[in-house]
Amino acid sequence: MAGMDCDKCLERLYPYLDRELDERELAEVKRHLDDCPPCEGSYVFERRFLDLIRDSCTQDVAPSALRERIVLRLRDLR
């Protein structure tokens, strides 16, 4: 197979970020990203975006007393 083009690379960007590709496809995407500054820029942007989402979702944790009250209310609804 010839080198991956930008369209195919960008189609595989999220599966690449999520490590959902097989080893061959991971290597193909990585090789393309290493050789293509515009696609590498998209990768960096998306990686940072996903990191921000992950960090935002883990910073706000409800206090344990509130979580316990919610669990008790949910059990009462059954």
trRosetta pair geometry for C-beta under 8 A, 3 or more apart (Angstrom, degrees):
i j d omega theta_ij theta_ji phi_ij phi_ji
1 28 7.9 -16 96 -114 131 138
3 31 7.5 -123 -138 118 93 119
3 32 6.8 136 178 -91 94 90
3 35 7.9 -57 -161 72 139 152
4 8 5.0 -124 -165 86 92 122
4 9 5.2 110 135 -62 122 89
4 28 5.0 108 -38 165 131 104
4 29 6.8 -38 63 -88 172 46
4 31 7.3 122 20 77 113 99
4 32 4.4 -67 71 -65 116 138
5 8 5.3 90 57 14 72 101
5 9 7.0 -134 101 -7 35 94
6 9 5.5 -57 -145 38 33 114
6 10 6.1 27 160 -15 69 107
6 32 7.7 170 -92 177 47 126
6 36 6.4 -177 -92 -174 91 155
6 38 6.9 -1 -127 88 134 117
6 39 5.5 -151 -131 -66 85 117
7 10 6.1 -59 -147 39 27 105
7 11 6.4 32 152 -23 62 106
8 11 5.5 -51 -148 33 33 116
8 12 6.5 16 158 -6 65 111
9 12 6.1 -73 -153 46 28 100
9 13 6.7 55 147 -61 64 87
9 29 5.8 134 -138 -132 79 76
9 32 4.5 -137 -95 117 133 150
9 33 7.0 161 -165 -59 131 73
9 36 7.0 150 41 56 174 152
9 39 5.0 3 115 -147 144 146
10 13 5.3 -15 -149 -23 41 121
10 39 6.5 -125 -62 -127 84 97
10 42 6.3 -20 -110 120 99 162
12 15 5.3 -64 -161 54 64 109
12 16 5.3 74 138 -34 85 104
12 21 6.3 45 -169 -77 115 137
12 25 6.5 -138 -156 174 147 114
12 29 5.3 -128 107 -88 127 128
13 16 5.5 -57 -148 35 27 115
13 17 6.3 26 155 -19 65 105
13 29 7.4 163 -92 -156 47 131
13 39 7.9 -150 -86 -168 117 91
13 42 6.5 -71 -117 125 155 114
13 43 6.3 -144 -143 -94 109 74
13 46 6.0 91 153 43 125 168
14 17 5.5 -49 -142 36 35 111
14 18 6.1 21 160 -7 67 111
14 46 7.2 -114 -82 178 69 143
15 18 5.8 -65 -141 50 31 103
15 20 4.1 -93 -156 67 83 109
15 21 5.1 98 134 -49 110 89
15 25 7.8 -16 114 129 124 137
16 19 7.6 26 -180 -75 30 34
16 20 7.8 -76 -47 42 19 75
16 21 5.8 -1 -89 -2 59 131
16 25 7.7 -130 -88 134 86 96
16 26 6.5 139 -132 -120 82 65
16 29 4.6 -128 -101 127 139 164
16 30 7.8 170 -156 -53 126 69
16 43 7.7 -52 98 -122 135 109
17 43 7.6 177 -72 -149 102 79
17 46 6.2 -111 -64 125 152 116
17 47 6.3 -161 -123 -90 117 72
17 50 6.2 146 166 -7 140 163
19 26 7.4 20 -135 -101 63 128
21 25 3.7 -115 180 93 122 120
21 26 4.8 160 88 -57 114 73
21 29 6.8 121 36 -2 170 133
22 25 5.2 87 53 15 71 102
22 26 7.0 -131 98 -8 32 92
23 26 5.6 -53 -145 35 30 114
23 27 6.4 30 157 -18 64 106
24 27 5.9 -59 -155 36 28 109
24 28 6.4 28 150 -20 65 107
25 28 5.4 -51 -145 35 36 113
25 29 6.3 34 158 -16 68 103
26 29 6.1 -57 -149 38 28 106
26 30 6.2 27 154 -17 64 111
27 30 5.7 -56 -144 39 30 112
27 31 6.1 34 156 -23 65 106
28 31 5.8 -54 -147 34 28 112
28 32 6.5 25 154 -16 63 106
29 32 5.8 -57 -151 38 32 110
29 33 6.2 31 153 -19 67 107
30 33 5.7 -55 -145 38 31 111
30 34 6.2 34 155 -22 65 106
31 34 5.8 -54 -150 33 29 114
31 35 6.5 6 158 -2 63 114
32 35 6.1 -74 -148 48 29 98
32 36 5.5 -10 168 9 72 125
32 39 6.1 -29 137 94 99 159
33 36 6.4 -71 -119 51 23 90
33 39 5.6 -119 -106 113 61 106
33 40 4.7 112 -172 -90 77 78
33 43 5.3 24 -132 -22 129 158
34 40 7.3 99 -78 -83 17 126
36 39 4.1 34 105 27 121 112
36 40 6.1 160 88 -18 62 88
37 40 5.4 -58 -137 41 30 114
37 41 6.2 38 160 -26 65 102
38 41 5.6 -51 -151 30 31 114
38 42 6.8 32 150 -17 62 100
39 42 5.5 -48 -152 33 39 113
39 43 6.4 44 147 -22 66 102
40 43 5.4 -48 -149 34 36 117
40 44 6.5 38 152 -20 66 101
41 44 5.7 -50 -146 34 33 110
41 45 6.4 34 154 -19 64 105
42 45 5.7 -55 -148 37 31 113
42 46 6.2 25 157 -13 67 109
43 46 6.0 -61 -145 41 27 105
43 47 6.0 30 156 -22 65 110
44 47 5.7 -54 -144 36 28 114
44 48 6.4 26 157 -16 63 107
45 48 6.0 -61 -153 37 27 108
45 49 6.3 29 151 -22 64 109
46 49 5.4 -51 -144 35 34 117
46 50 6.3 31 157 -16 66 104
47 50 6.0 -57 -149 39 28 107
47 51 6.3 30 151 -20 63 108
48 51 5.5 -54 -146 37 32 114
48 52 6.3 35 154 -21 66 103
49 52 5.9 -54 -152 33 29 110
49 53 6.6 27 152 -16 63 105
50 53 5.6 -51 -147 36 35 112
50 54 6.2 36 154 -19 66 106
51 54 5.7 -54 -147 38 31 112
51 55 6.1 28 156 -17 66 109
52 55 5.8 -56 -143 40 29 109
52 56 6.1 29 157 -20 65 109
53 56 5.8 -57 -145 37 28 110
53 57 6.3 24 158 -18 64 110
54 57 6.0 -62 -150 36 27 108
54 58 6.6 7 160 -7 63 113
55 58 6.3 -70 -147 42 29 100
55 59 6.3 34 160 -35 67 109
56 59 6.2 -52 -142 20 28 113
56 60 7.6 0 173 3 59 104
57 60 7.8 -76 -158 40 23 88
58 61 7.5 -1 -177 -54 48 99
62 66 4.6 -107 169 86 112 125
62 67 5.1 138 95 -57 116 88
62 70 7.6 33 120 -5 162 139
63 66 4.8 90 63 8 82 104
63 67 7.1 -152 95 -6 41 88
64 67 5.5 -54 -146 38 37 113
64 68 6.2 39 155 -22 68 104
65 68 5.8 -53 -149 35 30 112
65 69 6.5 31 153 -18 64 104
66 69 5.7 -53 -149 35 34 111
66 70 6.4 34 153 -20 66 105
67 70 5.7 -54 -149 35 32 112
67 71 6.4 33 153 -20 65 105
68 71 5.7 -53 -148 35 32 112
68 72 6.4 31 154 -18 65 106
69 72 5.8 -56 -149 38 31 111
69 73 6.4 31 153 -19 65 106
70 73 5.7 -55 -148 37 32 110
70 74 6.3 32 154 -19 65 106
71 74 5.7 -55 -148 36 30 111
71 75 6.4 31 153 -20 64 105
72 75 5.7 -54 -149 34 32 112
72 76 6.5 34 151 -21 64 104
73 76 5.6 -54 -151 33 34 114
73 77 6.7 39 150 -26 64 102
74 77 5.7 -51 -155 25 35 116
74 78 7.7 51 148 -36 59 90
75 78 6.0 -36 -167 2 41 116
